[in-house]
């Protein structure tokens, strides 16, 4: 088995460094927002409101 080659990216220009800094800022902000807000309700069978009856619909 041959060892995998690992490449390390090293920014060499100011624009690349700014792009990396911005990406890290966005990731940090996204992580903060996800930690603050609760997880969404994903149970499909849960009813949070009664459906609005349409004309012609009759309940038995």
C-alpha positions in Angstrom: 0.0 0.0 0.0 1.4 3.4 -1.0 1.1 6.3 1.4 -1.3 9.1 0.5 0.2 12.4 -0.5 -1.0 15.3 1.7 -1.0 18.7 0.2 -0.9 21.8 2.4 -2.3 25.0 0.9 -0.3 28.1 1.8 -1.7 31.4 0.6 0.9 33.5 -1.1 -1.0 36.6 -2.0 -3.0 39.1 0.1 -6.2 38.3 -1.8 -5.9 34.6 -1.0 -5.3 35.4 2.7 -8.3 37.7 2.8 -10.5 35.1 1.1 -9.4 32.5 3.7 -10.0 34.9 6.6 -13.5 35.7 5.2 -14.3 32.0 4.9 -13.2 31.4 8.5 -15.3 34.3 9.6 -18.4 32.9 7.8 -17.8 29.5 9.3 -17.5 30.9 12.8 -20.7 33.0 12.4 -22.6 30.0 11.0 -21.5 27.8 13.9 -22.5 30.4 16.4 -26.0 30.8 14.8 -26.5 27.0 14.7 -25.6 26.7 18.4 -28.0 29.5 19.4 -31.1 28.4 17.6 -32.9 25.1 18.5 -33.1 22.2 16.1 -36.1 22.3 13.8 -39.0 20.0 14.3 -38.8 17.3 11.7 -41.5 14.9 12.9 -43.9 14.8 9.8 -46.9 13.4 11.7 -47.1 16.3 14.2 -49.9 18.7 13.7 -49.3 22.3 14.9 -52.6 23.7 13.6 -55.9 22.5 12.4 -56.3 22.6 8.6 -58.6 25.3 7.2 -61.8 23.7 5.8 -62.5 24.3 2.2 -65.9 25.0 0.6 -67.7 21.8 0.0 -65.7 19.8 2.6 -67.9 18.2 5.2 -66.7 16.5 8.4 -68.4 13.3 9.2 
